[in-house]
């Protein structure tokens, strides 16, 4: 599968991507706009590298003021408006003013051309610089005696429009970086640190792990941590997209960047700076914005070809009009117009803008995109395999029954033996057994030689005895016949955990997991999208069938061991299905890597689900549906932008070349207006993704 290798491209970005870490550590106040601040966002801004948005505006205003005398001194404008301004050396004054506009106003384009040629990436800046340079050099030659009409007023208005167009376009592009900045700005600048019983206000940079902080009502949580005392509701919507405030009390985790409700909290800090959840999100967003997807590569290729075509058509236009005995100035004007009008600028920003916006938007809705190609693949999905526990179900197994099967041992002891070895496990069954022990106030015994057998159960030594707590797979693996299960156990809903002491079955503990409220809704929505849904579980056939039927799914795969999950995904792919796998990212790693789209669910604050392409922060199945519809909406925007950018050039280039002459000719300034306008339209279209983003929370 070629798919496997592109999961790892993220790693390379991660190392290079220390910008966000630095931002975080300098707190968000460092993120004010200094020149070039916008250039962090990779491929989107490199055309303007080193140029500050406001710099274009300043150059525009100065050039606009200088353009007024240039217009008044131009003979053609005087002829059109029927007035004369004549004084000695007026043409040299015109030359001096136009030179200032050319060198000062045209500088960003001239500098851009030099860097494009140096990087062997000829593009928009080269076209603009060539066009204004041809117009300027020809006009200078006219002043010094070459017969013809100068281009000074066209040159001045052209540069004015290009500067204004760039400023408008960069401003609309800024929405993408602003969205990322809004993530950085989630942290407060002042924190209340408690030391020796006293609370001191310090700056965020002084905060370190294990500090005790006080978070007052309505304040932002400055860092990840564990609540020591207090009770409140915290709004995490900006980080996870979860609109309902989440209850926080002793021993619960809080995420830096969330907003405290009306309670007060004492918190021990666990993660600051680069260790924090927010920072991992920012890193993921940045690297996803910088990673190019297939659609982006297509746009880059088209833009490159368009640049080459523009130069060829421009030179061809010049040769053609000269050959049909037009004067040099007309032929040059057509060439300049072609080059300016056909700048592939709209193409250059068409995809990166959508990418930047969609990546940041999804992050604030609890969808973290690590692999853009897989995210684009989401629109083609035909099958989704759900790992049952924690995705379609709540994953918090509650103990239903404890049944002793030996006269020598009571129910409570069965529970104590099971809990003793389960205490070292992170499995949901272990958590359920530990909760039951706590509820019954029974002492927790010590255990040794703990061993976790993936997909089977746990073993260990308790009170000198060898204890096993395992599911039905234990008997399958050891080629033993499955013990009879008492009729009081409802196998359609209850998961059975067997407890063995010294290889003798002494009891059964049953647990049940409740289905999430939104699961049926999600399966139904997938049906409407013509996407099949399957349940994958290590549970027995009966439980799998009960859950799948209740939710109206297309099928189920039961008794699947973790290492078999990948094989199951492969089987679907071999039938020609495009498969998404959703899992918890721990024991599902090979299957997530195998799937066309690997979705890690319920990672909560642990965003390092390494093999997943997309991470859903909340364990909500409906987020899978939202991810697919958002993937479709994003792709649609990309295609709309590409179609607009290419379509505009198909119409504009022939007009600029003079196809409709003498009925209609496009002036260089008008060409520049159209070019800027097409870019601004693309930028506006990208920002509309906010409205129709399919992420209706």
N, C-alpha and C positions, 0 to 999 in steps of 0.2 A: 504493500500500500504506500503510495507516495505521500499519503496523508501524515504518516507518522513523523516525518522529519520536520514538518512545519510547526509542530507544537513547540519546538525548542527555539524558534527564532526569538521568542520573547526574552529568553535568557540574555541574548547578546544586547538587547536594548537595555535590559535592566542595569547592566554594569555601566553602560555609557550614560545612563540616565540619572545623574546625581543632581541635576538642576532642581528638581522638586524638593529633594532632601535639603538642599541648601536653603531653598525658599522657606521650608518649614522651620529650619533651625534659626533663621534670621527673623522669624515670625513674619506674619503677613504684611507688616508695615514696610518691609523691604521691597514689597512688590509694587511700589509706585512706578509710574511710567518714566523710566529714563529712556533715552534714545535707544532703540533697538530692543526694548523689552519685549516687543511683539515677536521678535524673530525666533523665540524658542520653539515655536510650534512647527518645527521641521519643515517639510516640503511646502507648507502653505505660504510661508513668508520669505523664502530665500530669495525671491525676486527682488525684494526690497531690503535685503540684508543691510543693516547699518543705517537705514533711513527711518526716521521717526515719523509717525503719522502727522504730527503737527508741523514738522519740517516742510512737508509738501504744501501745507496750507500757507505757511509763511512765504515760501517761494512764490506761490500763486498770487498772493496779494501784492507783493513787490513787483512781480512781472506785469500784473494787471495795470498797476499805476503807470509803469513804463510803456505799456501797450498804447495808452491814449495818445501821447505825442507821436508814436510810430504810425498809428492810423491816420492822424491829421497830416503827417508829412508824406504819406504814400500817394503817389500820383494817381493810381487807379481809384482810390477812395475819393480823392479830390474830383476826379472826372465824374464818378457816380453821383456824388452829392452836389456837384456844380459849384465848387469854390476853389480858390487858389491860395496857397501859402508859399511864398517864394522869398528866399534870402540867400546870400552867398554861402556856399558850402553846406546847404541844407541836406544834400545827399550824404555828407560825411557825419552830420549829426544823427541822421537816420541810421547810418552804419554803426555809430558808437552805441546808440540806445539798443539796437537789435543785437549787438555783440554781447551786451550785458545780459539781455534776456536769454540769448543762446547759451552763454557759458554758465550763468547763475541758475536760470530756470531749467536748462537742459542738463545740468550737472548730474542729477541722480540717474538719468538715462545713459549719459556718456560713461559714467563710472560703472553702471550696470552692464553695459556692453563689454567693457574691459574684463570684468570678472566672468561674464558668460563665455567670452572667447578663451580666457585662461582655463576655465573649467571644461572646455570643449562641449558646452551646453548652450549653443546659440538659440536664443529665444526672443521673448518680447522686447526686452531692453535693447537688444541689438537692432531690431527692426525700427524701433522709435528713434534710436540714436542715428542710424543710417539715414532715415527720412529727414530728420531735422538738419543733419550735417550736409546732405546733398543740397537742401534748400538754402542753407546759409552760405556754403562755398560758392554756389552759383550766383547768389545775390551780391556777394563781395566782388566777384569777377565783373558783374554788370556795373557796379559803382566805379571800378577801375577801367572801364572802357569796353567790355564785351557787349555787343549789341543785344538788346532784349529788355525785358521788364523784370525788375527785382521782385523777390518773394518775401520781403521783410514783414509785411503785415500778416501774410499767411503764416509765416514762421512764428510770429509773436502770438497770434491767436491759437495756433496749434499747440504751442508749449503751454499756454495758459490752460487750455482745455485738458491737456494730458495731466498737468499737475492737479487740477481740480478733480478729474476723473479718478486719479490714483488715490487722492485723499478720501473721496467718497467710498471707493472700493475697499481701502484699508480700514476705514471706519466700520463698514459692514462686516469685514472679516474679523474685526476685533471682538465681535460677539462670541466667537469660538474661544478666543483666549480668555475673554471675560468670564465665560462659564467656568473655566478651569481656575481662574483667580478667585471666583466665588467659593470654590472648594477650599482654596488656601486660606481665604479670609474667615473661615468658620471658627478659627481658634481665637480666643480672647488674647489681649496683649498683657493683661495683668492677672496674676494668680494669687490666691490667698494660701500661703504655706504655713502650716502649723509646726512650730519648733518649741520644745520644752514648755508646752502648755500655752504658748503665746502665738497669735496669728499675725504674720507679716505679709504685706503686699510686695510681691517681687515681679520682675518681668518674666515672660514666658520662657525666655532662653535660660533662665536660672533654674528651671524645674528639672529635677533628675528622677530616675526610677527610685521607688521606695519612699519618696517624699509623701507626707500626709498633707492633703489639701482640703480646704473647706469650699464647697460650692453653694453659693447663696441662691435663693429663689430667683428664677428668671435669667440666671447667668449661663454663659456657654461653658460646657465641660472642656477644660484645657488639655486633657490627655486621657489615654485609656487607663482604666484602673478598676479596683475592686472596692465596693462600698463597705466601710467599716461600721458606720452607724447612720441612721436617718432613713426616711422613707419619702419617696416622691414619684412623680410620673415624669418621664423624660421624652422629649420630642426628638426622634432620630430620623425624621422624614428626609432631611437634606442628605443623609448618608445612605439610608437603606430603602428610601421610598415608602417606608411603612408609615401610613398617615395617622394611625392611632398611637397616642403616647404610650410608652412602655413603662410598666411599674418597676421601680428600682428600690431594693431594700438590702439589708445586710447580706454580704456574700454574693451579690449579683454584680455583673460586669457593667461598666459604663464606657461609652466610646467618646474619644476626644472629638469635639466639633458638634456634639448633640446639645440640645438646649434644655436646661433644667426647668421643671414646672414650679409649683409653689411650695415644695418642701426644701429642707436644707440637708446637705450630705457631707459626711466626712469620708474621704476616699484615699486609698493607698495607690499611688501611681505605679502602673506596671509597664506602660510603653510611652515614651516621648519621642519626638523627632522622627528619625527614620524607622523606629520600631512600631510606630503607631499605625492603627488601622487606616486613618485618614491619609497618611503619607503613602501607604501601600496603594490605596485607591488612586492617589494623584500620580504615582509612578506608573500604575497600570494604564491610566487614562493617557498619560503622555506617550508611553511607548506604543500604545495602540494608535494614537494620532499620528505618530511618526512612521509606523509600519505601513507599507504600501500594500494595498490589496490588488487583486487582478484587475478590477475596474480602473483603479488609479493608474496601473501600469499601461492600460489601454489608452487612457487620457493623455498620459505623458508621450506615448508614441505618436498619437494623433497630433499633439501640439508641436512636436519636433518636425513632423512632416509638413505641418501647416506653415511653419517658419521657412522651411526650405522652399515650399511652393510659393510663399509670399515673395521671397527674394527673386525666384525665377520669373514669376508673373510680373513683378515690378520691373525687372530688367527687360523682359519681353515687351512690356507695355511701352517702355522708353524707345526701344528699337522700332516697334511697330509705328508709333506716331511720328518718329523722325523719318521713317521710310515713306510715309504717305504725305511728306512735305509739310508737315506742321512745323511751327517754329520750336526751337529748343526749350523755351520756357514752358510751353504747353505740355510737351512730352515729359519734361521733368516734373511738372505739377501732377500729371497722371501717376507717374512712378511713385512720387512721395505719398500721394493719396492711397495707392494700393498698399504700400508698406504700412502706413499708419492704420488703415481700416482693417487690415487682415491680421493684426497682432493677435496671436492665439491666447490672449490674456484670460478671456472668459473660460477657455478650456483649462488653463493652468490652475484656476481656482475652483472650477466646477466640482471636482471630487474632493480635494482636501478640505474644503469648507464643510461639506456634508459629513465627511469623516470626523472632523474635529467636533462639530456640533453633536452628532449622534453619539459619539463616544462619551462626551461629558454628560449629555442628557441621560444616557442609559445609566451612567454611574450614579447620578443623583436619584435614579429610580430603582437602585438595588441590582442593576445588571452590569457586571464588570466584563468588558470585552478584552480578552487577551489575544485573540487571534482573529484578525479582521476577515481573512479569507473564509474562515469557518462561519463567521457571522453572516457574510454574504450568502453562504451556502444554505443558511437557515430557510431562505425563501423556497428552496427546492425540496425540502424534507418530505418524505413519504411515510416514514415510520418513526415513532418515538417509543423508546423502551424506558419505562420508569422502574427504578429500583424502589421496591415498595416502602421499606422502612424509612420514615423521616421525610419522604417526599409526598406520596399519596396519603400516608398515614402520619399521625403525629409523632411516632417514634418513641413516645414515652410509654413503654410497656408497663402495665400495672399487674401485680400478682393477683390472680383470681382465686386459685385453690392451691393448698399444699397437702398432698395425699401421701401418707406414709405407707409403704408396701411391706414393711417388716415389723414383726411384733417387738423387736428389740429397740426400736427407735421411734420417738414421738414426732409429731408434725413440726413442733418448734425446733427440734434438733435437726431435722431435714433442712429447715430454713437456715439454721446456724451454720451447718456444714457447707451449704451452697454459698451463703454469704461470705464465709471465711475465704473461699478461693476466688469468689467473684469480685472481692474488694479491690483487686489489682487490675480489673478489666475496665475498659472504657465502653464496652458494649451496652446497648440499650437494655438488654435482658439483665445485665449486671446492675445497672442503675435501678431497675424495677425491684430486684431482690433486695438491694441495700435499703431502698425506701421502706419496704415491708418490714425489714428487721428493725429499723428506727421506729416505725409506727408501733411495733409490738414491744419496744423497749427491751429487746433481748441483747445480752452482751455479744460483742463481735470477737470471735476467736482469732488467734494468730494463724497464719498459714505460711508454708515454705515451699520452695521448688515450684513456684507458679509457672505455668506454661499455657500459652494461648494457641489453640489449634484453629487456624483460620476457617471460618465457615462451619466449624464443628462444635467447639465449646472450650472449656478450660479445665486444667487439671492442677493438682497441688497436694501438699501433705498437710493434714490437719490432725492434731492430737496423735501424731505418729501413724496416721492411717492415710492410704492413698485414696484421694477423693476426685471424682470426675463429675462435672456438671455440663451436660451436653444435650444437643438436639438429636433428632432421628438420624442425622448423617453419621453420627459416631458409630452406630450399629452397622450402617452400610459400609463404612470405611473398614471396619474390623471384621467384615463378613459374618456378622451375627444376625440372628433373626430379631426383628423388632418386637419388643415386649407388648403384651396386650394392654390397651389403654382403657381405664375404667369408663363405663358408660356415662358417668356423671360429667365427663369432660365433653364440652361442645367443640369438636374438632374443626367446625367451620369457622370458628372465631378465635379459639384459644391456641396459642403456641405452647407446645409441650417441652419442658426441660427435664431431663432425667438426672437423678442424683445417684451415683454409684460409690460405694465404699468398699475398698479392696476388691474391685471388680464385681461386687454384688449389688444388684439394683435395690435401693432402700426407699426410694420415694420419687414422686413426680411433683414438679411445681408448674402450674399453668399460668400463662400471662396473656393478656389481650391488649391489642393496640387499636386505638380508635381512628377511623378515617377522617381526614381533614374535611372541613365544611366545603372548601372550594374545589375539592378533587373532581366531583361529578361535573361541576361547571366547566372545569378545564378540559376534561375528556370530551364533553359535548362540543365545546368550541373547536377542538381539534377535528372532530368529526365533520363539522361544517366547513373546515378548511381542506377536507378530504385527506387528512393525515391519520394513519392507523396508530392506535396506542396499545402497547403490550405491557403486562406486568411481569417483572422479573424478581424472584424472591428465593431465599434459602428455605422459606417455610414449606410446609407440606402442601400437597395437591389441593386438599379441601379448603384450607385458608386462602390459598391463591385464587381458587375458583370463586369462593364467596366474595372476595374483594373485587375481582375482575367483573363478576356478574353484576354486583351491586352498582358499580360505576359505569356499566355498559361499555366495557373495553373490548377490543377486538380479539384478545386472547391473553394467555398467561404462560409463564415458564416457571415451574416450581422446583423445589429441591436443588437449586443451582448453587454450586460451590463457587466462591469468589474467582478461582482461576478459570472456571468454565464460562464466566460472563463474557469474556473476550470472544470465545468460540461462538457463543450465541449471536453476538453482534455480527461476526463474520458471516455466519449462515444467512442472516438477513441480507447482507451486502451482496452475497453471491447470487441471491435471487434478483439482484438489480435494484434493491431498495436503497434509498438515501436515508441513512439512519442517524438519529440523535440519541445519545444515551444520557440519562440523568442519573447521577449517583452522588454519594457523599464525598467522593474524591479520595477516600482513604483506601479501602480494599477494592474500589472500583477502578483504580488507576489504569490497568491494562485495557479494560473495556472502554473507558473514556478516551484513551489514546487511539483505540481502533476505530471508534465511531467517526462518521463524517463531521459531526458536531458533538463535542464532549461538553456536557453541562454539569458543573459541580453545584450541588444544591445544599443549602443549609450549612454553608461554611461559616455563617455568621461573621464574627469578627476575624476569622482566620482566612485571609484572602489568598493565602499561598497554596491554592489547590493546583499544584504544578502541572498536571497533565490535562486539565480542563481548558477548553477554548473560551468558554463563557462561564462566569461564576454568578449564581443567583444568591444574593446575600440573604434574602428571606427564603425559608423552605416552602414557598408557596407554589403549588403546581400551576396556578394561573399565570405566574410569572413566565413560565415556559411559553405559554400562548402569547403573552405580551412580547416576549423576545422575538417570536416568529413574525408577529404582525409588525413589530418595529423594524425587523430585518427587511421585510418587504417594503415598508414605507421608505426606509433609507435607500434601498436599491432603486426604488421608483424615482426618488429625488435625484439620485446620481444620473440615471438615464435621461430624465427631463433636462438636467443641466447640460449633459453631453449633447443631446439633440439640439438644444437651443444654441449652444456655442458653435457647433458645426454648421447648423442650418443658417445661422446669421452670416457666417463667412461665405457660404455657397451663394447667398444673395448679394452680399456687400462687395466681394472682390470684383465681380464683373462690372458692377456699377462704378466702382472706383477706377477701373481700367478704362472706362469711357465707352462701354457697350452701347449706351443709349445716346451718345453724342450725335448730333448737336441738340437733341430734344432735352436731354438732362445730363448734367455733369455734377459729380460729387466733389465739393471743395475739400482740400486737406482738413480744414477745421471741422467741417461737417462729418468727415470720415472719423475724426478723433472723437466727436460727440457720440457717434454711433458705437464706436469701439468701447468707450467708457460706459455707455449706457448698457451695452450687452453684458459687461462684467458686473455692473451694479444689479442688473436683473437676476443674474445667476446667484449673486450673493443674497439678494432678498428671497429668492426661491428656496435657497438652502435654509435660511433662518425660519422659514414657514414650517420647517420640520417640527418646531416646538409645538405648533398648534395641532397638527395631525400626526402626533407621534405614536399613536396606538398604545400609549402607556397610560390609559385612563385608570388612575388609582382611585 
